[in-house]
Amino acid sequence: MTVTATVGGATRFGTTKTVAVTAAKTSGAVGVGAIAGFNITIAAGTASGQATVTVAPEADTTDEIDAVITFSGTLADVTVTDTTFTVTDDDGAPSSIELSVNPTEVTENDGATQVTVTATILGSTRFGTAKTVTASVAGSGTTGVVGFTPVNNFDITINANQPSGTGTFTLTPTNNNTYQPPETITVSGQLSGVTINSATLKLTDDELPAPVATFTQSAQSASEATTPRLVTVTLDRVVTTPVTVAYTTSGTATSGGDYTAPSGSVTVAANAQTATISLTVADDDDHEDAETIVLTLGTGSGYTVGAQSVHTATIIDNEAAPVGGILEEGAGLIPSGLGYGDRFRLLFVTSTKHSASSVDIADYNSVVQTRAAAGHSEIAGFASGFRVVASTAAVDATDNSD
């Protein structure tokens, strides 16, 4: 840069004059290299003189106050007025800070735990002066979760030209003997003009949740000669004390006739994970449609009910179907080539639509029987003997139409 010494007024020096100049940073924080003293020569009869000097700012990533350099001169018997030069900072102040915590998870029985919170500047710039982040700690507001003692706000200081700062708080969980879902604790911060990303800490219970009870299978199907039927109830983990699981029975099979009513509860023993319900099925001589025993898990103490809470056991009859009926000789439905006493299977097709939402084959048998009764006059009398040619998850079409 060029520094000029200018004579004030209209008069000029009759001889050459030399002004001794010094330079010093008089304010601001931007770093500037030292500037050695130098001279400015004003030739006789001229209005000014000049000298070239090098100003070397120190490049960094810190947001700083602009530096002011003051140039002062001396010349015997002459008043020399100072001049200034400003070196401006080219680094913007940090705009974002991210909080992090250590540890990130605390268990209910850990007791009072010191948590360290670190505030880290995002980006390469730094603050030129120390900054204080005001931190706060809050729970989720969800009821029934693991509790903790309220925490007062605290400060995190990021010193000048530093990438981060730390602060601490004490987290004291509320310890009890009841399982509670985890709590998510949020640590937030405030600093004017700066966006601060919060951190989260998980507070977990040291007790296990109640085991979850489900059926191992949702359905089974077998002949009525297969007895007992075994239905397995399983828990989602091995238990240390016995757990009794309740259930109810329903379905199209008749309790006390088609099967012996079970007790309504089953106990998973200590150090076990499963228990078995035994269904005793009656093997009678009657020809019947397929029937179902539906077991449904109920609520109770010491466990919860999972998604697969219903088991359908289908009983397939093992007796031959009786003769459907007798057609008069000459009836139009009799296939050609058959004589008196011959038997045949009759199939009819209907355009009637029916929702396939039911899992009970009896619902679909009822539909075709209704259509048979309302259809051809020669089959109306045998309507109750018709079966749908279809399958469900529990009943095969072959079994249903035997």
C-alpha positions in Angstrom: 0.0 0.0 0.0 1.1 3.6 -0.5 1.3 6.1 2.4 1.3 9.8 1.3 2.5 12.8 3.4 0.9 16.0 2.1 1.9 19.5 3.1 -1.0 21.5 4.4 -1.6 25.0 3.1 0.0 26.9 0.2 3.6 27.2 1.4 6.2 24.6 0.5 9.5 23.6 2.1 12.6 25.3 0.7 14.7 22.1 1.4 14.0 18.4 1.2 12.3 17.1 4.4 12.1 13.5 5.7 9.1 12.4 7.7 9.8 9.4 10.0 6.7 7.1 10.0 5.7 4.3 12.4 2.8 1.9 12.1 0.9 0.0 14.9 -2.4 -1.9 15.2 -4.4 0.2 17.6 -7.7 -1.8 17.7 -9.5 -4.9 16.5 -8.6 -8.6 16.5 -7.6 -9.5 12.9 -4.0 -10.5 13.0 -1.5 -8.3 11.0 2.2 -8.8 10.6 4.6 -6.3 12.2 5.3 -3.2 10.0 8.8 -1.7 10.2 9.2 2.1 10.5 9.9 3.9 7.2 10.6 7.4 5.9 8.6 9.6 3.5 10.7 12.2 1.6 9.1 15.5 0.6 11.3 17.2 -2.0 11.9 21.0 -1.8 9.1 22.9 -3.4 6.7 20.0 -3.6 3.4 19.4 -1.9 3.8 15.8 -0.9 5.9 12.6 -0.8 5.1 8.9 -0.8 6.4 5.6 0.4 5.2 2.0 -0.2 4.7 -0.3 2.7 3.6 -3.9 2.9 0.6 -4.8 5.2 0.3 -8.6 5.7 -2.9 -9.8 7.3 -2.9 -13.2 9.0 -5.3 -15.6 7.3 -7.4 -17.7 9.6 -11.0 -19.1 10.0 -11.9 -17.1 13.1 -14.7 -14.5 13.1 -12.8 -11.4 14.4 -13.3 -7.7 14.8 -11.7 -5.6 12.0 -8.2 -4.4 12.8 -7.2 -0.7 12.6 -3.6 0.3 11.8 -2.5 3.8 12.7 0.3 5.4 10.8 2.1 8.2 12.8 4.8 10.6 11.6 7.4 12.9 13.1 9.2 15.9 11.6 11.1 18.6 13.6 9.0 21.7 14.3 6.1 20.4 12.2 2.8 18.9 13.3 2.1 15.5 11.5 -1.4 14.2 11.7 -2.0 10.5 12.0 -3.9 8.4 9.4 -5.5 5.0 9.8 -6.0 1.9 7.6 -8.6 -0.9 8.3 -8.0 -4.6 7.7 -11.4 -6.3 7.5 -12.2 -9.8 8.5 -13.4 -12.2 5.8 -14.7 -15.0 8.0 -18.4 -15.0 8.9 -19.6 -16.1 12.3 -20.5 -19.8 12.7 -24.2 -20.3 12.0 -24.8 -23.8 13.2 -23.8 -25.9 16.3 -24.5 -29.6 16.9 -25.0 -31.1 20.4 -24.0 -34.6 21.3 -24.2 -36.6 24.6 -22.1 -39.2 26.3 -23.4 -41.7 27.4 -26.3 -42.0 24.9 -28.2 -44.5 27.0 -28.8 -44.8 30.7 -30.6 -47.6 32.5 -33.1 -46.9 35.3 -31.0 -48.6 38.0 -27.7 -46.8 37.1 -28.5 -44.2 39.7 -27.3 -40.6 39.4 -25.2 -40.4 36.1 -23.1 -37.6 34.9 -23.8 -36.8 31.2 -21.3 -34.8 29.1 -22.8 -32.6 26.5 -20.5 -31.4 23.7 -21.4 -28.4 21.5 -19.5 -28.7 18.2 -19.4 -25.9 15.6 -20.5 -27.1 12.1 -18.2 -25.7 9.4 -14.6 -24.3 9.4 -15.2 -20.9 10.9 -14.7 -20.2 14.6 -15.9 -17.6 17.1 -13.5 -14.7 17.8 -14.7 -14.4 21.4 -16.0 -17.0 23.8 -19.7 -17.9 23.4 -22.1 -19.4 25.9 -24.7 -21.9 24.8 -27.6 -22.3 27.3 -28.6 -25.9 27.4 -31.9 -27.4 28.6 -33.0 -31.0 29.3 -36.6 -32.3 28.7 -38.5 -35.5 28.5 -40.9 -36.5 25.8 -44.0 -35.8 27.8 -45.3 -39.3 27.3 -47.1 -40.8 30.3 -46.1 -44.2 31.8 -42.4 -44.1 30.6 -39.3 -44.3 32.8 -39.1 -41.1 34.9 -36.2 -38.9 36.0 -35.5 -36.0 38.3 -35.9 -32.6 36.5 -32.7 -31.0 35.4 -31.9 -27.3 35.6 -30.5 -25.4 32.6 -26.7 -25.2 32.4 -24.1 -23.5 30.3 -21.7 -24.8 27.6 -18.8 -22.4 26.8 -17.1 -22.4 23.4 -13.9 -20.5 23.8 -12.5 -18.1 21.1 -11.0 -19.9 18.1 -12.1 -23.3 19.4 -14.2 -25.9 17.5 -16.2 -27.0 20.5 -17.0 -26.8 24.2 -18.5 -29.1 26.8 -20.8 -29.0 29.8 -22.3 -31.6 32.1 -25.5 -32.4 34.0 -26.6 -35.2 36.4 -29.4 -37.5 35.2 -31.1 -39.3 38.1 -33.6 -41.9 36.9 -36.7 -42.9 39.0 -36.0 -46.5 40.0 -38.9 -48.9 40.7 -39.9 -52.5 40.3 -42.4 -52.0 37.5 -41.6 -52.2 33.8 -42.1 -49.0 31.9 -41.3 -48.2 28.2 -38.2 -46.2 27.4 -38.1 -42.4 27.7 -36.4 -40.2 25.1 -34.7 -37.3 26.7 -33.9 -34.3 24.5 -31.0 -31.9 25.2 -31.5 -28.5 23.4 -29.4 -25.4 23.3 -29.9 -21.6 22.6 -27.4 -19.0 21.3 -28.5 -15.9 19.6 -28.1 -15.9 15.8 -27.0 -19.6 15.8 -29.0 -22.7 14.9 -28.4 -25.5 17.4 -29.2 -29.1 16.6 -30.4 -31.0 19.7 -29.2 -34.3 21.0 -31.2 -37.3 22.4 -30.5 -39.7 25.2 -32.4 -43.0 25.8 -33.5 -43.8 29.4 -34.4 -47.5 29.7 -36.0 -49.7 32.3 -34.0 -52.5 34.0 -37.1 -54.6 34.3 -38.3 -56.8 31.4 -41.7 -56.2 29.8 -44.4 -58.8 30.3 -43.9 -61.7 27.9 -46.1 -61.8 24.8 -48.3 -64.9 24.3 -49.3 -66.1 20.8 -50.3 -69.4 19.1 -47.5 -71.1 17.2 -49.9 -71.8 14.4 -53.0 -70.1 13.3 -54.8 -73.2 12.0 -54.8 -77.0 11.7 -57.0 -79.5 10.0 -57.4 -83.3 10.6 -59.8 -86.2 10.7 -62.1 -86.5 13.7 -60.2 -89.8 14.4 -57.1 -87.7 15.2 -57.3 -87.0 18.9 -56.2 -85.4 21.0 -55.4 -82.3 19.0 -52.4 -80.4 20.4 -52.3 -76.6 20.2 -49.1 -74.8 21.2 -49.1 -71.5 23.0 -45.7 -69.8 23.0 -44.2 -66.8 24.8 -41.6 -64.4 23.2 -39.0 -65.4 25.8 -38.2 -68.0 28.4 -39.8 -67.0 31.8 -38.4 -67.5 35.2 -41.7 -68.0 37.0 -44.9 -69.8 35.7 -47.2 -67.8 33.5 -50.9 -68.8 33.1 -52.5 -67.8 29.8 -56.3 -67.6 29.4 -58.2 -68.6 26.3 -61.8 -69.0 25.2 -63.4 -71.5 22.8 -65.9 -71.0 20.0 -66.6 -72.3 16.5 -69.1 -74.5 14.7 -68.2 -77.7 16.6 -70.3 -78.4 19.7 -68.6 -78.4 23.1 -69.5 -81.6 25.0 -70.6 -83.3 21.7 -68.0 -82.9 19.1 -65.2 -82.3 21.6 -64.5 -82.1 25.3 -64.4 -78.5 26.6 -60.8 -77.6 27.6 -60.1 -75.8 30.9 -59.8 -72.3 29.5 -56.2 -71.7 30.6 -52.7 -73.2 30.1 -49.6 -72.6 32.2 -46.1 -72.1 30.8 -43.8 -73.5 33.4 -40.8 -71.6 34.9 -37.7 -71.8 32.7 -39.9 -72.7 29.7 -41.4 -70.8 26.7 -44.3 -73.0 25.5 -47.3 -74.9 26.8 -49.8 -77.2 25.0 -53.6 -77.2 25.0 -55.0 -80.7 24.4 -58.3 -80.9 22.5 -60.1 -84.3 22.8 -62.3 -84.8 19.7 -65.2 -87.2 19.6 -65.0 -89.8 16.8 -68.7 -90.5 16.2 -70.6 -92.4 13.5 -72.5 -89.5 12.2 -71.7 -88.0 8.8 -71.2 -84.2 9.3 -69.9 -81.2 7.6 -66.4 -80.1 8.6 -66.6 -78.2 11.9 -64.2 -75.9 13.8 -63.0 -75.3 17.3 -61.7 -71.7 17.6 -59.4 -70.9 20.4 -58.9 -67.2 21.2 -56.2 -66.0 23.7 -57.6 -63.7 26.4 -56.0 -61.1 28.6 -54.6 -61.9 32.0 -51.9 -61.1 34.6 -48.2 -61.4 33.8 -48.4 -61.4 30.0 -49.8 -59.6 27.0 -51.4 -61.0 23.9 -49.6 -60.9 20.6 -50.8 -60.7 17.0 -51.4 -64.4 16.3 -54.1 -64.8 19.0 -56.6 -67.1 17.3 -56.2 -70.7 16.4 -58.8 -72.6 14.3 -58.8 -76.4 14.6 -61.0 -78.0 11.9 -62.6 -81.4 12.4 -63.0 -83.4 9.2 -65.6 -86.1 9.3 -64.5 -89.6 8.5 -67.9 -91.2 7.7 -69.1 -91.8 4.2 -71.8 -89.4 3.1 -75.4 -90.9 3.0 -77.3 -91.3 -0.2 -78.4 -87.9 -1.4 -81.8 -89.0 -2.6 -83.7 -91.1 -5.1 -84.8 -89.9 -8.5 -87.9 -91.3 -10.2 -87.1 -93.4 -13.3 -87.1 -91.2 -16.3 -86.2 -88.0 -14.5 -84.3 -85.6 -16.7 -81.4 -85.3 -14.3 -80.4 -89.0 -14.7 -77.3 -89.4 -16.9 -77.7 -91.8 -19.8 -76.5 -95.3 -19.4 -77.5 -95.7 -15.7 -80.0 -98.3 -14.5 -82.2 -98.6 -11.5 -80.2 -98.4 -8.2 -77.1 -96.8 -9.8 -75.6 -93.8 -7.9 -74.1 -90.7 -9.4 -72.8 -87.3 -8.2 -74.6 -84.2 -9.3 -72.9 -80.9 -9.9 -74.6 -77.6 -10.6 -73.2 -74.2 -11.4 -74.7 -70.9 -10.2 -74.0 -67.4 -11.3 -74.8 -66.1 -7.8 -71.9 -64.1 -6.2 -70.8 -64.4 -2.6 -68.1 -62.7 -0.6 -65.1 -64.9 0.1 -64.3 -63.2 3.4 -65.4 -66.1 5.7 -62.9 -68.8 6.8 -65.7 -71.2 7.7 -66.6 -73.7 4.9 -70.1 -74.0 6.3 -70.9 -70.5 5.2 -70.3 -71.4 1.6 -72.2 -74.7 1.8 -75.2 -72.8 3.1 -75.0 -70.5 0.0 -75.1 -73.4 -2.5 -77.9 -75.2 -0.6 -80.0 -72.1 -0.7 -79.4 -71.8 -4.4 -80.3 -75.5 -4.9 -83.5 -75.1 -3.0 -84.5 -72.2 -5.2 -83.4 -73.7 -8.5 -84.4 -76.7 -10.6 -87.5 -78.5 -9.3 -85.9 -81.9 -9.5 -83.0 -81.0 -7.1 -84.9 -78.8 -4.7 -85.7 -81.7 -2.5 -82.1 -82.7 -2.2 -80.8 -79.1 -1.5 -79.5 -79.9 1.9 -77.1 -82.5 0.5 -75.2 -80.2 -1.8 -71.7 -79.0 -0.8 -69.6 -76.2 -2.4 -66.6 -77.3 -4.4 -64.1 -75.0 -2.8 -61.4 -74.9 -0.1 -60.6 -72.8 2.9 -57.4 -72.6 4.8 -58.7 -75.3 7.1 -60.8 -77.5 4.8 -59.8 -79.1 1.4 -62.5 -79.2 -1.3 -62.1 -83.0 -1.6 -62.9 -83.5 2.1 -65.8 -81.1 2.0 -67.5 -82.8 -1.0 -67.0 -86.4 0.1 
